[in-house]
Amino acid sequence: MSPKTSESVGATSGKGGPVTPARAVVLLLAVLALIFIFENTRATRIRLLIPEVTMPLWMALLATGVIGALCGAYFMKRRR
């Protein structure tokens, strides 16, 4: 290996450290979402098109959040 290539092997990409402002905001939003979910633990009736189910509200909120995150990840991946 030439000196130039051996130096760049261990170099960082220059995108900042492990904690960037964007990562801090995402972490804060995730913590707030978890607090919101676990504060709403009572059972509730939810209508899924035709059937009506009773489940804890936190489970419905968590499922909705996961579905939203998956949709967002899918569209961001397609955008690239």
C-alpha distances in whole Angstrom, upper triangle without the diagonal:
4,7,8,6,6,10,11,11,14,15,19,20,23,26,27,28,29,33,33,37,37,36,39,41,40,41,44,45,44,46,49,49,49,52,54,54,55,58,59,60,63,64,64,66,63,64,61,63,66,66,66,64,64,61,60,59,56,55,56,54,51,51,51,48,46,47,47,43,42,44,42,39,40,40,37,35,37,37,33
4,5,6,6,9,10,11,14,15,19,20,22,25,27,28,30,33,33,36,37,36,39,41,41,41,44,46,45,47,50,50,50,53,55,55,56,59,60,61,64,65,66,67,64,65,63,64,67,67,68,66,66,63,61,60,57,56,57,55,52,52,53,49,47,49,48,44,44,45,43,40,41,41,38,36,38,37,34
4,6,5,6,9,10,12,13,17,18,20,23,25,25,28,31,31,34,35,34,37,39,39,39,42,44,44,45,48,49,49,51,53,54,55,57,59,60,63,64,65,66,64,65,63,64,68,67,67,65,65,62,61,59,56,55,56,54,51,52,52,49,47,48,47,44,44,45,42,39,41,41,38,36,38,37,34
4,6,5,7,9,11,11,15,15,17,21,22,23,26,29,29,32,32,32,34,37,37,37,40,42,41,43,46,46,47,49,51,51,53,55,57,58,61,62,63,64,62,63,60,62,65,65,65,63,63,60,59,57,54,53,54,52,49,49,49,46,45,46,45,41,41,42,40,37,38,38,35,33,35,34,30
4,5,5,6,10,10,13,14,17,20,22,23,24,28,28,31,31,31,33,36,35,36,39,40,40,42,44,45,45,48,49,49,51,53,55,56,59,60,60,62,59,60,58,59,62,62,62,60,61,58,56,55,52,51,52,50,47,47,47,44,42,43,42,39,38,40,37,34,35,36,33,31,33,32,28
4,6,5,8,9,13,15,17,20,22,22,24,27,28,31,31,30,33,36,35,35,38,40,39,41,44,44,44,47,49,49,50,53,54,55,59,60,60,62,59,61,58,60,63,62,63,61,61,57,56,55,51,51,52,50,47,47,47,44,42,44,43,39,39,41,38,35,37,37,34,32,35,34,30
4,6,7,7,11,13,14,18,19,19,21,25,25,28,29,28,31,33,33,33,36,38,38,39,42,43,43,45,47,48,49,51,53,54,57,59,59,61,58,60,58,59,62,62,62,60,60,56,55,54,50,50,51,48,45,46,46,43,41,43,42,38,38,40,37,34,36,37,33,32,34,33,30
4,6,5,8,10,12,15,17,17,19,23,23,26,26,26,28,31,30,31,34,35,35,37,39,40,40,43,45,45,46,49,50,51,55,56,56,58,55,57,54,56,59,59,59,57,57,54,52,51,47,47,48,45,43,43,43,40,38,40,39,35,35,36,34,31,33,33,30,28,31,30,26
4,6,9,10,13,16,17,18,19,22,23,27,26,25,28,31,30,30,33,35,34,36,39,39,39,42,44,44,45,47,49,50,53,54,55,56,54,55,53,55,58,57,57,55,55,52,50,49,46,45,46,44,41,42,42,39,37,38,38,34,34,35,33,30,32,32,29,27,30,29,26
4,7,10,12,14,15,15,16,20,21,24,25,23,26,28,28,28,31,33,32,33,36,37,37,39,42,42,42,45,47,48,51,52,53,55,53,54,52,54,57,56,56,54,54,50,49,48,44,44,45,43,40,40,41,37,36,38,37,33,33,35,33,30,32,33,29,28,31,30,27
4,7,8,11,12,13,15,18,18,22,22,21,24,26,26,26,29,31,31,32,35,36,36,38,40,41,42,44,46,47,51,52,53,54,52,53,51,53,56,56,56,54,53,50,48,47,44,43,44,42,39,40,40,37,35,37,36,32,32,34,31,28,31,31,28,27,29,28,25
4,5,8,9,9,11,14,15,18,18,18,20,23,22,23,26,27,27,29,31,32,33,35,37,37,38,41,43,44,47,49,49,51,49,50,48,50,53,53,52,50,50,47,45,44,40,40,41,38,36,37,37,33,32,34,32,29,29,31,28,25,28,28,24,24,27,26,23
4,6,8,10,12,14,14,17,17,17,19,21,21,22,25,26,26,28,31,31,32,34,36,36,38,40,42,43,47,48,48,49,47,48,46,48,51,51,51,49,49,46,44,42,39,39,40,37,34,35,35,31,30,32,30,27,27,28,25,23,25,25,22,21,24,22,19
4,6,8,11,13,12,15,15,16,18,20,20,21,24,25,26,27,30,31,32,34,35,36,38,40,41,43,47,48,48,50,47,49,47,49,52,52,52,50,50,46,44,43,39,40,40,37,35,36,35,32,31,33,31,27,28,29,26,24,26,26,22,22,25,23,21
4,7,9,10,9,12,12,12,15,16,17,18,20,22,22,24,26,27,28,30,32,33,34,36,38,40,43,44,44,46,44,45,43,45,49,48,48,46,46,43,41,39,36,36,36,33,31,32,32,28,27,29,27,24,25,26,23,21,23,23,19,20,22,21,18
4,7,8,6,10,11,11,13,15,16,16,19,21,21,23,25,26,27,29,31,32,33,35,37,39,42,44,44,46,44,46,44,46,49,49,48,46,46,43,40,38,35,36,36,33,31,33,32,28,28,30,28,24,26,27,24,22,25,25,22,22,25,23,21
4,5,6,10,12,10,12,15,15,15,17,20,20,21,23,25,25,27,29,30,31,33,35,37,41,42,43,45,43,45,44,46,49,49,48,45,45,41,39,37,34,34,35,32,30,32,32,28,27,30,28,24,26,28,25,23,26,27,23,23,27,25,23
4,6,10,11,8,10,13,13,12,15,17,17,18,21,22,22,24,26,27,28,30,32,34,37,39,40,42,40,42,41,43,46,45,45,42,41,38,36,34,31,31,32,29,27,29,29,25,24,27,25,22,24,26,23,21,24,25,22,22,26,25,23
4,7,8,6,6,10,11,10,12,15,15,16,18,20,20,22,24,25,26,28,30,32,35,37,38,40,39,41,40,42,45,44,43,41,40,37,34,32,29,30,31,28,25,28,27,24,23,26,24,21,23,25,22,21,24,25,21,23,26,25,24
4,5,5,6,9,10,11,12,14,15,17,18,20,21,23,24,26,27,29,31,33,36,38,38,40,38,40,39,42,45,44,43,41,40,37,35,33,29,30,31,28,26,28,27,23,23,26,23,20,23,24,21,20,23,23,20,21,24,23,21
4,5,5,6,9,10,10,12,14,15,16,18,20,21,22,24,26,27,29,31,35,37,37,39,37,39,38,40,44,43,42,40,39,36,34,31,28,30,30,26,25,27,26,22,23,25,22,20,23,23,20,20,23,23,19,22,25,23,22
4,5,5,6,9,10,11,12,14,15,16,18,20,21,22,24,26,27,30,33,34,34,36,34,36,35,37,40,40,39,37,37,34,32,29,26,27,27,24,22,24,23,19,20,22,19,16,19,20,16,16,19,19,16,18,21,19,19
4,5,5,6,9,10,10,12,14,15,16,18,20,21,22,24,26,28,31,33,33,35,33,35,34,36,40,39,38,36,35,32,30,28,24,25,26,22,21,23,22,18,18,21,18,15,18,19,16,16,19,19,16,18,21,20,20
4,5,5,6,9,10,11,12,14,15,16,18,20,21,22,25,27,30,32,33,35,33,36,35,37,41,40,38,36,35,32,29,27,24,25,26,22,21,23,23,19,20,22,20,17,20,22,19,18,22,22,20,22,25,24,23
4,5,5,6,9,10,10,12,14,15,16,18,20,21,23,25,29,30,31,33,31,33,32,35,38,37,36,34,33,30,28,25,22,24,24,20,19,22,20,17,18,20,18,15,19,20,17,17,21,20,18,21,23,22,22
4,5,5,6,9,10,10,12,14,15,16,18,20,21,24,27,28,28,30,29,31,30,32,35,35,33,32,31,28,25,23,20,21,21,18,16,18,17,14,14,17,14,12,15,17,14,14,18,18,16,18,21,20,20
4,5,5,6,9,10,11,12,14,15,17,18,20,22,26,27,28,30,29,31,31,33,36,35,34,32,30,27,24,22,19,20,21,18,16,19,18,15,15,18,16,14,17,19,16,16,20,21,19,21,24,23,23
4,5,5,6,9,10,11,12,14,15,17,19,21,24,27,27,30,28,31,31,33,36,35,34,31,30,27,24,22,19,20,21,17,16,19,19,15,17,19,17,15,19,20,18,19,22,23,21,23,26,25,26
4,5,5,6,9,10,10,12,14,15,17,19,22,24,24,27,25,28,27,30,33,32,30,28,27,24,22,19,16,18,18,14,14,16,15,12,14,16,14,13,16,17,15,16,20,20,19,21,24,23,24
4,5,5,6,9,10,10,12,14,16,18,21,23,23,25,24,26,26,29,31,30,29,27,25,22,20,17,14,15,16,13,11,14,14,10,11,15,13,11,15,16,15,15,19,20,19,21,23,23,24
4,5,5,6,9,10,11,12,14,16,20,22,23,26,25,28,28,31,33,32,30,27,26,22,19,17,14,16,17,14,13,16,16,13,14,18,16,15,18,20,18,19,23,24,22,24,27,27,28
4,5,5,6,9,10,11,13,15,18,21,21,24,23,26,26,29,32,31,29,26,25,22,18,16,13,16,16,13,12,16,15,12,15,18,16,15,19,20,19,20,23,24,23,25,28,28,29
4,5,5,6,9,10,11,13,16,18,19,21,20,23,23,26,28,27,25,23,22,18,16,13,10,12,13,9,9,12,11,9,11,14,13,12,16,17,16,18,21,21,21,23,26,26,27
4,5,5,6,8,10,12,15,17,18,21,20,23,23,27,29,27,25,23,21,17,14,12,9,11,13,10,8,12,13,10,12,15,15,14,17,19,18,19,22,24,23,25,28,28,29
4,5,5,6,9,11,14,17,18,21,21,24,25,28,31,29,26,24,22,18,15,13,10,13,14,11,11,15,15,13,15,18,18,17,21,22,21,23,26,27,26,28,31,31,32
4,6,5,7,10,12,15,16,18,18,21,22,25,28,26,24,21,19,16,13,10,8,12,12,9,10,13,13,12,14,17,16,16,20,21,20,22,25,26,26,28,30,30,32
4,6,5,7,10,12,13,16,16,19,20,23,25,23,21,18,16,13,10,8,5,8,9,6,7,10,11,10,12,15,15,15,18,20,20,21,24,25,25,27,29,30,32
4,5,6,10,12,14,17,18,21,22,26,27,25,22,20,17,14,10,9,6,9,11,10,10,13,14,13,15,18,18,18,21,23,23,24,27,28,28,30,33,33,35
4,6,9,12,14,17,18,22,23,26,28,26,23,20,18,15,11,9,8,12,13,11,12,16,16,15,18,20,20,21,24,25,25,27,29,30,30,32,35,35,37
4,6,9,10,13,14,18,20,23,24,22,19,17,14,12,8,6,6,9,10,9,11,14,14,14,17,19,19,20,23,24,24,26,28,29,30,32,34,35,37
4,7,9,13,14,18,19,23,24,21,18,15,12,9,6,6,5,8,10,10,11,14,15,16,17,19,20,21,23,25,26,27,29,31,32,33,35,36,38
4,6,10,12,16,18,22,22,20,16,14,10,8,5,6,8,10,11,12,14,16,16,18,20,21,22,24,26,27,28,30,32,33,34,36,38,39,41
4,7,10,13,15,19,19,16,13,10,6,5,4,6,9,9,10,12,14,15,16,18,19,20,22,24,25,26,28,30,31,32,34,35,37,38,40
4,6,10,13,16,16,14,10,8,5,6,6,6,10,10,9,11,14,14,15,17,19,19,21,23,24,25,27,29,30,31,33,34,36,37,39
4,7,10,13,13,10,7,6,4,7,9,9,12,12,10,13,15,15,15,18,20,19,21,23,24,25,27,29,30,31,33,34,35,37,39
4,6,9,10,9,6,5,6,7,10,9,12,11,8,11,14,12,12,16,17,16,18,21,21,21,24,26,26,27,30,31,32,33,36
4,6,7,6,4,6,9,11,13,13,15,14,11,14,16,14,14,17,18,17,18,22,22,21,24,26,26,27,30,31,31,33,36
4,6,6,6,7,11,12,15,14,16,14,11,14,16,13,12,16,17,15,17,20,19,19,22,24,23,25,27,29,29,31,33
4,6,8,11,14,15,18,17,20,18,15,17,19,16,15,19,19,17,18,22,21,20,23,25,24,25,28,29,29,31,34
4,7,10,13,16,19,19,21,19,16,19,21,18,18,22,22,20,22,25,24,23,27,29,28,29,32,33,32,34,37
4,6,10,13,16,17,19,17,15,18,20,17,17,21,21,19,22,25,24,24,27,29,28,30,33,33,33,36,38
4,7,10,13,14,17,15,13,16,18,16,16,20,21,19,22,25,24,24,27,29,29,30,33,34,34,36,39
4,6,10,11,14,12,10,14,16,14,15,18,19,18,21,23,23,24,26,28,28,30,32,33,34,36,38
4,7,9,12,10,10,13,15,14,15,18,19,19,21,24,24,25,27,29,30,31,33,34,36,37,40
4,6,8,7,7,10,12,11,13,16,16,17,19,21,22,23,25,27,27,29,31,32,34,35,38
4,5,5,7,9,10,11,13,15,16,17,19,20,22,23,25,26,28,29,31,32,34,35,37
4,5,5,6,9,10,11,12,14,15,16,18,20,21,22,24,26,27,28,30,32,33,35
4,5,5,6,8,10,10,12,14,15,16,18,20,21,22,24,26,26,28,30,31,33
4,5,5,6,9,10,10,12,14,15,16,18,20,21,22,24,26,27,29,30,32
4,5,5,6,9,10,11,12,14,15,17,18,20,21,23,24,26,27,29,31
4,5,5,6,9,10,10,12,14,15,16,18,20,21,22,24,26,27,29
4,5,5,6,9,10,10,12,14,15,16,18,20,21,22,24,26,27
4,5,5,6,9,10,11,12,14,15,16,18,20,21,23,24,26
4,5,5,6,9,10,11,12,14,15,17,18,20,21,23,25
4,5,5,6,9,10,10,12,14,15,16,18,20,21,23
4,5,5,6,9,10,10,12,14,15,16,18,20,22
4,5,5,6,9,10,11,12,14,15,17,18,21
4,5,5,6,9,10,11,12,14,15,16,19
4,5,5,6,9,10,10,12,14,15,17
4,5,5,6,9,10,10,12,14,16
4,5,5,6,9,10,11,12,15
4,5,5,6,9,10,11,13
4,6,5,6,9,10,11
4,6,5,6,9,10
4,5,5,6,9
4,5,5,7
4,5,6
4,5
4
